[in-house]
Amino acid sequence: MFRDLELVAPRRIRGLARTRYCSLVVFGWLLAQVETVAAGRAFAAYGGVYIAASVLWMWLAEGHRPDRWDALGTAVCLLGAAIILAAPRTN
């Protein structure tokens, strides 16, 4: 799976890619272990974290510094993820 990546990417990026892949596998496995309602919320919150990680990847791995709109959008996504996870529930 990583053979093509090894041909075109520096070692540091390959390590980051492997780490991200393994994290996604662990997340998927953990998500399958919880109740459906909690899993849906966790998956929605993961979306915000994924967006933030993608912007960070763009900056660190690809060398494109995020502008203020990238930063604002990332902050909004993380705030949304925090609201989903921390909101008081009546159930």
DOMAR-954465 format. One record per atom (N, C-alpha, C, CB): residue number from 1; atom name; residue in three letters; y, x, z. Coordinates in steps of 0.2 Angstrom, whole numbers, padded with zeros to 4 digits. Glycine has a CB too. Layout:
% residues N
+-----+----+-----+-------+-------+-------+
|   i | at |  aa |     Y |     X |     Z |
+-----+----+-----+-------+-------+-------+
| NUM | CA | ALA |     Y |     X |     Z |
...
+-----+----+-----+-------+-------+-------+
% end
This chain:
% residues 91
+-----+----+-----+-------+-------+-------+
|   i | at |  aa |     Y |     X |     Z |
+-----+----+-----+-------+-------+-------+
|   1 |  N | MET | -0006 |  0004 |  0000 |
|   1 | CA | MET |  0000 |  0000 |  0000 |
|   1 |  C | MET |  0006 |  0004 |  0000 |
|   1 | CB | MET |  0000 | -0005 |  0006 |
|   2 |  N | PHE |  0006 |  0010 |  0004 |
|   2 | CA | PHE |  0012 |  0014 |  0004 |
|   2 |  C | PHE |  0012 |  0020 | -0001 |
|   2 | CB | PHE |  0013 |  0017 |  0011 |
|   3 |  N | ARG |  0007 |  0020 | -0005 |
|   3 | CA | ARG |  0007 |  0025 | -0010 |
|   3 |  C | ARG |  0013 |  0026 | -0014 |
|   3 | CB | ARG |  0001 |  0025 | -0014 |
|   4 |  N | ASP |  0015 |  0021 | -0017 |
|   4 | CA | ASP |  0021 |  0021 | -0021 |
|   4 |  C | ASP |  0027 |  0023 | -0017 |
|   4 | CB | ASP |  0022 |  0014 | -0025 |
|   5 |  N | LEU |  0028 |  0020 | -0011 |
|   5 | CA | LEU |  0033 |  0022 | -0007 |
|   5 |  C | LEU |  0034 |  0029 | -0006 |
|   5 | CB | LEU |  0033 |  0018 |  0000 |
|   6 |  N | GLU |  0028 |  0032 | -0005 |
|   6 | CA | GLU |  0028 |  0040 | -0003 |
|   6 |  C | GLU |  0030 |  0044 | -0009 |
|   6 | CB | GLU |  0021 |  0042 | -0001 |
|   7 |  N | LEU |  0030 |  0041 | -0015 |
|   7 | CA | LEU |  0032 |  0045 | -0021 |
|   7 |  C | LEU |  0040 |  0045 | -0022 |
|   7 | CB | LEU |  0029 |  0042 | -0027 |
|   8 |  N | VAL |  0043 |  0039 | -0019 |
|   8 | CA | VAL |  0050 |  0039 | -0021 |
|   8 |  C | VAL |  0055 |  0039 | -0015 |
|   8 | CB | VAL |  0051 |  0032 | -0024 |
|   9 |  N | ALA |  0052 |  0039 | -0009 |
|   9 | CA | ALA |  0056 |  0038 | -0003 |
|   9 |  C | ALA |  0055 |  0045 |  0002 |
|   9 | CB | ALA |  0054 |  0032 |  0001 |
|  10 |  N | PRO |  0061 |  0047 |  0005 |
|  10 | CA | PRO |  0060 |  0052 |  0009 |
|  10 |  C | PRO |  0056 |  0051 |  0015 |
|  10 | CB | PRO |  0067 |  0055 |  0012 |
|  11 |  N | ARG |  0053 |  0055 |  0019 |
|  11 | CA | ARG |  0049 |  0054 |  0025 |
|  11 |  C | ARG |  0052 |  0050 |  0030 |
|  11 | CB | ARG |  0047 |  0061 |  0028 |
|  12 |  N | ARG |  0058 |  0050 |  0031 |
|  12 | CA | ARG |  0062 |  0046 |  0036 |
|  12 |  C | ARG |  0061 |  0039 |  0035 |
|  12 | CB | ARG |  0069 |  0048 |  0037 |
|  13 |  N | ILE |  0062 |  0037 |  0028 |
|  13 | CA | ILE |  0062 |  0030 |  0026 |
|  13 |  C | ILE |  0055 |  0028 |  0026 |
|  13 | CB | ILE |  0065 |  0030 |  0019 |
|  14 |  N | ARG |  0050 |  0032 |  0024 |
|  14 | CA | ARG |  0043 |  0030 |  0024 |
|  14 |  C | ARG |  0041 |  0028 |  0032 |
|  14 | CB | ARG |  0039 |  0035 |  0022 |
|  15 |  N | GLY |  0044 |  0032 |  0036 |
|  15 | CA | GLY |  0042 |  0030 |  0043 |
|  15 |  C | GLY |  0045 |  0024 |  0046 |
|  15 | CB | GLY |  0044 |  0036 |  0048 |
|  16 |  N | LEU |  0051 |  0023 |  0044 |
|  16 | CA | LEU |  0055 |  0016 |  0045 |
|  16 |  C | LEU |  0051 |  0010 |  0042 |
|  16 | CB | LEU |  0062 |  0016 |  0043 |
|  17 |  N | ALA |  0049 |  0011 |  0036 |
|  17 | CA | ALA |  0046 |  0006 |  0032 |
|  17 |  C | ALA |  0039 |  0004 |  0036 |
|  17 | CB | ALA |  0044 |  0008 |  0025 |
|  18 |  N | ARG |  0035 |  0009 |  0038 |
|  18 | CA | ARG |  0029 |  0008 |  0041 |
|  18 |  C | ARG |  0030 |  0005 |  0048 |
|  18 | CB | ARG |  0025 |  0015 |  0042 |
|  19 |  N | THR |  0035 |  0007 |  0051 |
|  19 | CA | THR |  0037 |  0004 |  0058 |
|  19 |  C | THR |  0039 | -0004 |  0057 |
|  19 | CB | THR |  0043 |  0007 |  0061 |
|  20 |  N | ARG |  0043 | -0005 |  0052 |
|  20 | CA | ARG |  0045 | -0012 |  0050 |
|  20 |  C | ARG |  0038 | -0016 |  0049 |
|  20 | CB | ARG |  0050 | -0013 |  0045 |
|  21 |  N | TYR |  0034 | -0014 |  0044 |
|  21 | CA | TYR |  0028 | -0017 |  0042 |
|  21 |  C | TYR |  0024 | -0019 |  0048 |
|  21 | CB | TYR |  0024 | -0013 |  0037 |
|  22 |  N | CYS |  0023 | -0014 |  0053 |
|  22 | CA | CYS |  0018 | -0015 |  0059 |
|  22 |  C | CYS |  0022 | -0020 |  0063 |
|  22 | CB | CYS |  0017 | -0008 |  0062 |
|  23 |  N | SER |  0028 | -0020 |  0064 |
|  23 | CA | SER |  0032 | -0024 |  0068 |
|  23 |  C | SER |  0031 | -0031 |  0066 |
|  23 | CB | SER |  0039 | -0023 |  0069 |
|  24 |  N | LEU |  0031 | -0032 |  0059 |
|  24 | CA | LEU |  0030 | -0039 |  0056 |
|  24 |  C | LEU |  0023 | -0042 |  0058 |
|  24 | CB | LEU |  0032 | -0039 |  0049 |
|  25 |  N | VAL |  0018 | -0037 |  0057 |
|  25 | CA | VAL |  0011 | -0039 |  0058 |
|  25 |  C | VAL |  0011 | -0041 |  0066 |
|  25 | CB | VAL |  0007 | -0034 |  0057 |
|  26 |  N | VAL |  0013 | -0037 |  0070 |
|  26 | CA | VAL |  0013 | -0039 |  0077 |
|  26 |  C | VAL |  0016 | -0046 |  0079 |
|  26 | CB | VAL |  0016 | -0033 |  0082 |
|  27 |  N | PHE |  0022 | -0047 |  0076 |
|  27 | CA | PHE |  0026 | -0053 |  0077 |
|  27 |  C | PHE |  0022 | -0059 |  0074 |
|  27 | CB | PHE |  0033 | -0052 |  0073 |
|  28 |  N | GLY |  0019 | -0058 |  0068 |
|  28 | CA | GLY |  0015 | -0064 |  0066 |
|  28 |  C | GLY |  0009 | -0065 |  0070 |
|  28 | CB | GLY |  0013 | -0062 |  0059 |
|  29 |  N | TRP |  0006 | -0060 |  0073 |
|  29 | CA | TRP |  0000 | -0061 |  0077 |
|  29 |  C | TRP |  0003 | -0065 |  0084 |
|  29 | CB | TRP | -0003 | -0055 |  0079 |
|  30 |  N | LEU |  0008 | -0062 |  0087 |
|  30 | CA | LEU |  0011 | -0065 |  0093 |
|  30 |  C | LEU |  0013 | -0073 |  0092 |
|  30 | CB | LEU |  0017 | -0061 |  0096 |
|  31 |  N | LEU |  0016 | -0074 |  0086 |
|  31 | CA | LEU |  0018 | -0080 |  0084 |
|  31 |  C | LEU |  0012 | -0085 |  0084 |
|  31 | CB | LEU |  0022 | -0081 |  0078 |
|  32 |  N | ALA |  0007 | -0083 |  0082 |
|  32 | CA | ALA |  0001 | -0087 |  0082 |
|  32 |  C | ALA | -0002 | -0089 |  0088 |
|  32 | CB | ALA | -0004 | -0084 |  0077 |
|  33 |  N | GLN |  0000 | -0085 |  0094 |
|  33 | CA | GLN | -0003 | -0086 |  0100 |
|  33 |  C | GLN |  0001 | -0091 |  0105 |
|  33 | CB | GLN | -0003 | -0080 |  0104 |
|  34 |  N | VAL |  0007 | -0094 |  0102 |
|  34 | CA | VAL |  0011 | -0098 |  0106 |
|  34 |  C | VAL |  0011 | -0106 |  0104 |
|  34 | CB | VAL |  0018 | -0096 |  0107 |
|  35 |  N | GLU |  0013 | -0110 |  0108 |
|  35 | CA | GLU |  0014 | -0117 |  0106 |
|  35 |  C | GLU |  0018 | -0118 |  0099 |
|  35 | CB | GLU |  0016 | -0122 |  0111 |
|  36 |  N | THR |  0017 | -0123 |  0096 |
|  36 | CA | THR |  0020 | -0125 |  0089 |
|  36 |  C | THR |  0028 | -0125 |  0090 |
|  36 | CB | THR |  0017 | -0131 |  0086 |
|  37 |  N | VAL |  0030 | -0129 |  0095 |
|  37 | CA | VAL |  0037 | -0129 |  0096 |
|  37 |  C | VAL |  0040 | -0123 |  0097 |
|  37 | CB | VAL |  0039 | -0134 |  0102 |
|  38 |  N | ALA |  0037 | -0119 |  0102 |
|  38 | CA | ALA |  0040 | -0112 |  0104 |
|  38 |  C | ALA |  0040 | -0108 |  0098 |
|  38 | CB | ALA |  0036 | -0109 |  0110 |
|  39 |  N | ALA |  0034 | -0108 |  0094 |
|  39 | CA | ALA |  0034 | -0104 |  0088 |
|  39 |  C | ALA |  0039 | -0105 |  0083 |
|  39 | CB | ALA |  0027 | -0105 |  0085 |
|  40 |  N | GLY |  0041 | -0112 |  0082 |
|  40 | CA | GLY |  0046 | -0113 |  0077 |
|  40 |  C | GLY |  0053 | -0110 |  0079 |
|  40 | CB | GLY |  0046 | -0121 |  0076 |
|  41 |  N | ARG |  0054 | -0111 |  0086 |
|  41 | CA | ARG |  0060 | -0108 |  0088 |
|  41 |  C | ARG |  0060 | -0100 |  0088 |
|  41 | CB | ARG |  0062 | -0110 |  0095 |
|  42 |  N | ALA |  0055 | -0097 |  0089 |
|  42 | CA | ALA |  0054 | -0090 |  0089 |
|  42 |  C | ALA |  0055 | -0088 |  0082 |
|  42 | CB | ALA |  0048 | -0088 |  0092 |
|  43 |  N | PHE |  0052 | -0092 |  0077 |
|  43 | CA | PHE |  0053 | -0090 |  0070 |
|  43 |  C | PHE |  0060 | -0091 |  0067 |
|  43 | CB | PHE |  0048 | -0094 |  0066 |
|  44 |  N | ALA |  0063 | -0096 |  0070 |
|  44 | CA | ALA |  0070 | -0097 |  0068 |
|  44 |  C | ALA |  0075 | -0091 |  0071 |
|  44 | CB | ALA |  0073 | -0104 |  0070 |
|  45 |  N | ALA |  0073 | -0089 |  0077 |
|  45 | CA | ALA |  0077 | -0084 |  0080 |
|  45 |  C | ALA |  0076 | -0077 |  0076 |
|  45 | CB | ALA |  0076 | -0083 |  0087 |
|  46 |  N | TYR |  0069 | -0076 |  0074 |
|  46 | CA | TYR |  0067 | -0070 |  0071 |
|  46 |  C | TYR |  0071 | -0070 |  0064 |
|  46 | CB | TYR |  0060 | -0070 |  0069 |
|  47 |  N | GLY |  0073 | -0075 |  0061 |
|  47 | CA | GLY |  0077 | -0075 |  0055 |
|  47 |  C | GLY |  0084 | -0071 |  0056 |
|  47 | CB | GLY |  0079 | -0082 |  0053 |
|  48 |  N | GLY |  0087 | -0073 |  0062 |
|  48 | CA | GLY |  0093 | -0069 |  0064 |
|  48 |  C | GLY |  0092 | -0062 |  0065 |
|  48 | CB | GLY |  0096 | -0073 |  0070 |
|  49 |  N | VAL |  0087 | -0060 |  0068 |
|  49 | CA | VAL |  0086 | -0053 |  0070 |
|  49 |  C | VAL |  0084 | -0050 |  0063 |
|  49 | CB | VAL |  0080 | -0053 |  0075 |
|  50 |  N | TYR |  0080 | -0053 |  0059 |
|  50 | CA | TYR |  0078 | -0050 |  0052 |
|  50 |  C | TYR |  0085 | -0049 |  0048 |
|  50 | CB | TYR |  0074 | -0055 |  0048 |
|  51 |  N | ILE |  0089 | -0053 |  0048 |
|  51 | CA | ILE |  0096 | -0052 |  0045 |
|  51 |  C | ILE |  0099 | -0046 |  0048 |
|  51 | CB | ILE |  0100 | -0058 |  0045 |
|  52 |  N | ALA |  0100 | -0045 |  0054 |
|  52 | CA | ALA |  0103 | -0040 |  0057 |
|  52 |  C | ALA |  0099 | -0033 |  0056 |
|  52 | CB | ALA |  0103 | -0041 |  0065 |
|  53 |  N | ALA |  0093 | -0033 |  0056 |
|  53 | CA | ALA |  0089 | -0027 |  0054 |
|  53 |  C | ALA |  0090 | -0025 |  0047 |
|  53 | CB | ALA |  0081 | -0029 |  0056 |
|  54 |  N | SER |  0091 | -0030 |  0042 |
|  54 | CA | SER |  0092 | -0029 |  0035 |
|  54 |  C | SER |  0098 | -0025 |  0034 |
|  54 | CB | SER |  0091 | -0035 |  0031 |
|  55 |  N | VAL |  0103 | -0028 |  0038 |
|  55 | CA | VAL |  0110 | -0025 |  0037 |
|  55 |  C | VAL |  0110 | -0017 |  0040 |
|  55 | CB | VAL |  0116 | -0029 |  0041 |
|  56 |  N | LEU |  0106 | -0017 |  0045 |
|  56 | CA | LEU |  0106 | -0010 |  0048 |
|  56 |  C | LEU |  0102 | -0005 |  0044 |
|  56 | CB | LEU |  0102 | -0010 |  0055 |
|  57 |  N | TRP |  0097 | -0008 |  0040 |
|  57 | CA | TRP |  0093 | -0004 |  0035 |
|  57 |  C | TRP |  0097 | -0002 |  0030 |
|  57 | CB | TRP |  0087 | -0008 |  0033 |
|  58 |  N | MET |  0101 | -0007 |  0027 |
|  58 | CA | MET |  0106 | -0005 |  0022 |
|  58 |  C | MET |  0111 |  0001 |  0024 |
|  58 | CB | MET |  0110 | -0011 |  0020 |
|  59 |  N | TRP |  0113 |  0001 |  0030 |
|  59 | CA | TRP |  0117 |  0006 |  0032 |
|  59 |  C | TRP |  0113 |  0013 |  0033 |
|  59 | CB | TRP |  0120 |  0004 |  0039 |
|  60 |  N | LEU |  0108 |  0013 |  0037 |
|  60 | CA | LEU |  0105 |  0019 |  0039 |
|  60 |  C | LEU |  0100 |  0022 |  0034 |
|  60 | CB | LEU |  0100 |  0018 |  0045 |
|  61 |  N | ALA |  0097 |  0018 |  0030 |
|  61 | CA | ALA |  0092 |  0020 |  0025 |
|  61 |  C | ALA |  0095 |  0021 |  0018 |
|  61 | CB | ALA |  0086 |  0015 |  0025 |
|  62 |  N | GLU |  0099 |  0016 |  0017 |
|  62 | CA | GLU |  0102 |  0016 |  0010 |
|  62 |  C | GLU |  0109 |  0019 |  0009 |
|  62 | CB | GLU |  0102 |  0009 |  0007 |
|  63 |  N | GLY |  0112 |  0020 |  0015 |
|  63 | CA | GLY |  0118 |  0024 |  0015 |
|  63 |  C | GLY |  0124 |  0019 |  0014 |
|  63 | CB | GLY |  0118 |  0029 |  0011 |
|  64 |  N | HIS |  0124 |  0013 |  0013 |
|  64 | CA | HIS |  0129 |  0008 |  0012 |
|  64 |  C | HIS |  0132 |  0006 |  0018 |
|  64 | CB | HIS |  0127 |  0003 |  0007 |
|  65 |  N | ARG |  0138 |  0008 |  0020 |
|  65 | CA | ARG |  0141 |  0005 |  0027 |
|  65 |  C | ARG |  0143 | -0002 |  0026 |
|  65 | CB | ARG |  0147 |  0010 |  0029 |
|  66 |  N | PRO |  0140 | -0006 |  0031 |
|  66 | CA | PRO |  0142 | -0013 |  0031 |
|  66 |  C | PRO |  0150 | -0014 |  0032 |
|  66 | CB | PRO |  0139 | -0017 |  0037 |
|  67 |  N | ASP |  0152 | -0019 |  0028 |
|  67 | CA | ASP |  0160 | -0020 |  0029 |
|  67 |  C | ASP |  0161 | -0026 |  0034 |
|  67 | CB | ASP |  0163 | -0023 |  0022 |
|  68 |  N | ARG |  0167 | -0028 |  0035 |
|  68 | CA | ARG |  0168 | -0032 |  0041 |
|  68 |  C | ARG |  0164 | -0039 |  0040 |
|  68 | CB | ARG |  0175 | -0034 |  0042 |
|  69 |  N | TRP |  0163 | -0041 |  0034 |
|  69 | CA | TRP |  0160 | -0048 |  0032 |
|  69 |  C | TRP |  0153 | -0047 |  0034 |
|  69 | CB | TRP |  0161 | -0050 |  0025 |
|  70 |  N | ASP |  0150 | -0041 |  0032 |
|  70 | CA | ASP |  0143 | -0040 |  0034 |
|  70 |  C | ASP |  0142 | -0040 |  0042 |
|  70 | CB | ASP |  0140 | -0033 |  0032 |
|  71 |  N | ALA |  0147 | -0037 |  0045 |
|  71 | CA | ALA |  0146 | -0037 |  0053 |
|  71 |  C | ALA |  0147 | -0044 |  0056 |
|  71 | CB | ALA |  0152 | -0032 |  0055 |
|  72 |  N | LEU |  0152 | -0048 |  0053 |
|  72 | CA | LEU |  0153 | -0055 |  0055 |
|  72 |  C | LEU |  0147 | -0059 |  0054 |
|  72 | CB | LEU |  0160 | -0058 |  0052 |
|  73 |  N | GLY |  0145 | -0059 |  0048 |
|  73 | CA | GLY |  0139 | -0063 |  0046 |
|  73 |  C | GLY |  0133 | -0061 |  0051 |
|  73 | CB | GLY |  0137 | -0062 |  0039 |
|  74 |  N | THR |  0132 | -0055 |  0052 |
|  74 | CA | THR |  0126 | -0052 |  0057 |
|  74 |  C | THR |  0128 | -0055 |  0064 |
|  74 | CB | THR |  0126 | -0045 |  0057 |
|  75 |  N | ALA |  0134 | -0055 |  0066 |
|  75 | CA | ALA |  0135 | -0057 |  0073 |
|  75 |  C | ALA |  0134 | -0065 |  0073 |
|  75 | CB | ALA |  0143 | -0056 |  0075 |
|  76 |  N | VAL |  0136 | -0068 |  0068 |
|  76 | CA | VAL |  0135 | -0076 |  0068 |
|  76 |  C | VAL |  0127 | -0077 |  0068 |
|  76 | CB | VAL |  0138 | -0079 |  0062 |
|  77 |  N | CYS |  0123 | -0073 |  0065 |
|  77 | CA | CYS |  0116 | -0074 |  0065 |
|  77 |  C | CYS |  0113 | -0073 |  0071 |
|  77 | CB | CYS |  0113 | -0070 |  0059 |
|  78 |  N | LEU |  0115 | -0067 |  0074 |
|  78 | CA | LEU |  0113 | -0066 |  0081 |
|  78 |  C | LEU |  0115 | -0071 |  0086 |
|  78 | CB | LEU |  0115 | -0059 |  0083 |
|  79 |  N | LEU |  0121 | -0073 |  0086 |
|  79 | CA | LEU |  0123 | -0078 |  0090 |
|  79 |  C | LEU |  0119 | -0085 |  0089 |
|  79 | CB | LEU |  0131 | -0080 |  0089 |
|  80 |  N | GLY |  0118 | -0086 |  0083 |
|  80 | CA | GLY |  0113 | -0092 |  0082 |
|  80 |  C | GLY |  0106 | -0091 |  0085 |
|  80 | CB | GLY |  0113 | -0094 |  0075 |
|  81 |  N | ALA |  0104 | -0085 |  0084 |
|  81 | CA | ALA |  0097 | -0084 |  0087 |
|  81 |  C | ALA |  0097 | -0085 |  0094 |
|  81 | CB | ALA |  0095 | -0077 |  0085 |
|  82 |  N | ALA |  0102 | -0082 |  0098 |
|  82 | CA | ALA |  0103 | -0082 |  0105 |
|  82 |  C | ALA |  0104 | -0090 |  0107 |
|  82 | CB | ALA |  0109 | -0078 |  0107 |
|  83 |  N | ILE |  0107 | -0094 |  0104 |
|  83 | CA | ILE |  0108 | -0101 |  0105 |
|  83 |  C | ILE |  0101 | -0104 |  0105 |
|  83 | CB | ILE |  0113 | -0104 |  0101 |
|  84 |  N | ILE |  0098 | -0103 |  0100 |
|  84 | CA | ILE |  0091 | -0106 |  0099 |
|  84 |  C | ILE |  0086 | -0104 |  0104 |
|  84 | CB | ILE |  0088 | -0104 |  0092 |
|  85 |  N | LEU |  0086 | -0098 |  0106 |
|  85 | CA | LEU |  0082 | -0096 |  0112 |
|  85 |  C | LEU |  0084 | -0098 |  0119 |
|  85 | CB | LEU |  0081 | -0088 |  0111 |
|  86 |  N | ALA |  0090 | -0098 |  0120 |
|  86 | CA | ALA |  0093 | -0099 |  0127 |
|  86 |  C | ALA |  0095 | -0106 |  0128 |
|  86 | CB | ALA |  0098 | -0094 |  0128 |
|  87 |  N | ALA |  0096 | -0110 |  0123 |
|  87 | CA | ALA |  0098 | -0117 |  0125 |
|  87 |  C | ALA |  0094 | -0120 |  0130 |
|  87 | CB | ALA |  0099 | -0121 |  0118 |
|  88 |  N | PRO |  0097 | -0124 |  0135 |
|  88 | CA | PRO |  0093 | -0128 |  0139 |
|  88 |  C | PRO |  0089 | -0133 |  0136 |
|  88 | CB | PRO |  0097 | -0131 |  0145 |
|  89 |  N | ARG |  0083 | -0134 |  0138 |
|  89 | CA | ARG |  0078 | -0139 |  0135 |
|  89 |  C | ARG |  0077 | -0145 |  0140 |
|  89 | CB | ARG |  0072 | -0136 |  0132 |
|  90 |  N | THR |  0077 | -0151 |  0138 |
|  90 | CA | THR |  0075 | -0156 |  0142 |
|  90 |  C | THR |  0067 | -0158 |  0143 |
|  90 | CB | THR |  0079 | -0163 |  0140 |
|  91 |  N | ASN |  0064 | -0155 |  0138 |
|  91 | CA | ASN |  0056 | -0157 |  0137 |
|  91 |  C | ASN |  0053 | -0153 |  0143 |
|  91 | CB | ASN |  0054 | -0156 |  0130 |
+-----+----+-----+-------+-------+-------+
% end
